[in-house]
Amino acid sequence: MEMKKYLTYFVITATLLSLFVPVAGLRAQTCNPDNLQQVRYGQRSAAVRNLQACLMELDYDIPAGATGYYGPQTRNAVKAFYNDYLNMTWHGNNVGPQGVEALKSALAKAPSKETQAQQPSQPGVSAEVLAQILQKIQAGDTAGALALLLQALGGQVPTTTQQQATTTQQQATTTQQQVAQEGFLVVERDPSATGVTVREGETANVFGLRFRADNAPVTVKSIFLRWTGAQAPYRVLSNLQLVDSQGNVLYQTPVTPTTFYQDSSLQYYLPITGLNVNVPVNQYTSVFVRVTIVSTLPSGATSGSFEVRQNDVRAVDGIGVDRFGPVSTISGSFTLQASLAQSADWVAARNANTPKEGYVLGNPADGKAYGVKLLSFDLTAKNDNLRLTKVTLSVSGVTNISTLYLKAGNQTLDVQSASTTVNFNVVPANFSINKDQTVTLDVVADLTGGSTSTNADVSVTVTNVEGQNSLGGTTSKLVSVAGDTLHFRTLGPEISAFTANTSYTPPSQTASSSYSVVIRFNVTPRGGTIYMGTTTAVTSSFAAVELEKSPSGTSTPNAGVTVKVYQGTTDVTNSLTVGANGLFQLAENQTYTFEITAAQNGAPSGTGLYRWVVRNIKWDVDTNSPISETITWTARDMNTGYTNVQ
């Protein structure tokens, strides 16, 4: 019963006090319509404070109150006022003459807050009745006090004491649940904005704070941000924002010589006020200082830094108590660099479409071939947009090349006669590669001097790339991107369509391991009849099929190698004409599929990772001499994948 008496006393007292709050409510800041002036976003002045008070007089919400700072909250209120009273969409970044006049007119027509407060909106309690209620409470007659209160408010007297007690207890419980709690602020550095490098003209998050609320939520209201860089902030920064973890702008200002203040030690600082950063209990909320670097840094400006000292962050908890943090100084620095143009760079790499080592077959009548691709390479512009001006080649087999072309798709960038060193001067003045963009360039040649019986080998290597950055400076890079050797002649095999299927049976209690492969590739004679393959001794006179071990080592399969020849799906191995030395005769422009089968019983030369490779393919121009022409196909050209042989 003692508890119920206390709860009843609490509820009655709270109710009585609430009846008089509207009468006592006064504005913290008085609106003076006659002193309204034109103001703008980012301004701090008494004129801004008067504007805020007048907007609140008209019930426009500015949560921070009349602070005198024209920030995001004030801008939102201005936008809403223009929409309501001037029927226009307004950015809210300033209040002009039209806005000032509209405000004065609106204030003249609206009742003042004092007038509204004086108009009764709820029943009252006379001083005499209030004294009687308090006397009954002091005498312990809570039921009588409650009855007098209900009568004064026009209600009914409860029928039983039990009902009164139950109702009172429920009201007290609800009131207890609504009572705000103390929250405590923890401020730390957010580690995600660490070691940042920012170049001229770039924008980045360079310093972060992480807030945590213990026991109950808090709301961060202001941050006292200090600049500790060697250069004055306006010489390094052109703009500053405070953003949340989603990138929403909470505060922003251009950085001018008057944006930051200086204390007695000439230390630069910036009060960031008008914030409402909600920090839930036992959860982290982060904010970041986002800066934009000036377009041209002063000499010697290599870094910048911010810090927040002890108690530089102010928050408010649920009962209105100011909470401060951090407990010690938090600082963070970032690196400044010159424009990306100053560090522009080329990256060159061989493209997968570069022709692999093989035969280039020219016209038997004149020994020439036109538009033969020798190399494809990828060129990437790093750190800046780059205009390509020169590509340098080292050329092998010059006597068999008449003309060289540098192309980007179907666009010819330059044409040069062959020599051991060729400089392509890129003709289109607008051929630029955007920052981090990659383009593929081709080196194409017209070949001459092809022979029926001997190879004319040609190859090219890109050795240097040169261009201009966005500031007009020269960017040159030594590279080494080489193409394969191509064997140019007027008679030979066109080899294509490699496939390889492997199988592996691990060892068991009844059988040892076995490892096999079936390799297929197409051969089309160009320029005349050729002789290829054999009915005997495949590995020595046709193709060397080997097992390659990772990381190094090779071995010959111990179960032998066999070969079959197909035209389409028809096995023609036994029907082909066999010339001298047991070579198959292949007709010009007919396509033959060679199928090589190789097998290994047991581990090749010890357990480990193995794959099958074709080391070379041999053929002949006639049957009068031993096979003399060889083309090498490395593991890069036919990779069947490594198998773990046990």
SULTA-V805831 format. One record per run of one state. SS is the DSSP state (alpha for helix, beta for strand, coil for the rest). FROM is the first residue (numbers start at 1). TO is the last residue. If there is no record, write none. Layout:
# SULTA-V805831
((SS,FROM,TO) (SS,FROM,TO))
This chain:
# SULTA-V805831
((coil,1,1) (alpha,2,24) (coil,25,32) (alpha,33,35) (coil,36,38) (beta,39,40) (coil,41,43) (beta,44,44) (coil,45,45) (alpha,46,57) (coil,58,68) (beta,69,69) (coil,70,71) (alpha,72,85) (coil,86,93) (beta,94,95) (coil,96,96) (alpha,97,109) (coil,110,112) (alpha,113,118) (coil,119,126) (alpha,127,138) (coil,139,141) (alpha,142,152) (coil,153,160) (alpha,161,178) (coil,179,183) (beta,184,189) (coil,190,196) (beta,197,199) (coil,200,202) (beta,203,214) (coil,215,217) (beta,218,227) (coil,228,232) (alpha,233,236) (beta,237,244) (coil,245,248) (beta,249,254) (coil,255,260) (beta,261,262) (coil,263,267) (beta,268,272) (coil,273,276) (beta,277,279) (coil,280,280) (beta,281,281) (coil,282,283) (beta,284,293) (coil,294,302) (beta,303,308) (coil,309,312) (beta,313,317) (coil,318,321) (beta,322,325) (coil,326,329) (beta,330,337) (coil,338,339) (alpha,340,343) (coil,344,344) (beta,345,350) (coil,351,357) (beta,358,361) (coil,362,368) (beta,369,382) (coil,383,385) (beta,386,396) (coil,397,397) (alpha,398,400) (beta,401,408) (coil,409,410) (beta,411,417) (coil,418,420) (beta,421,425) (coil,426,431) (beta,432,433) (coil,434,434) (beta,435,435) (coil,436,437) (beta,438,447) (coil,448,455) (beta,456,468) (coil,469,473) (beta,474,482) (coil,483,485) (beta,486,489) (coil,490,491) (beta,492,505) (coil,506,513) (beta,514,526) (coil,527,529) (beta,530,532) (coil,533,537) (alpha,538,541) (coil,542,542) (beta,543,550) (coil,551,553) (beta,554,556) (coil,557,560) (beta,561,567) (coil,568,569) (beta,570,571) (coil,572,577) (beta,578,578) (coil,579,579) (alpha,580,582) (coil,583,583) (beta,584,586) (coil,587,587) (beta,588,588) (coil,589,590) (beta,591,601) (coil,602,607) (beta,608,620) (coil,621,628) (beta,629,632) (coil,633,642) (beta,643,645) (coil,646,646))
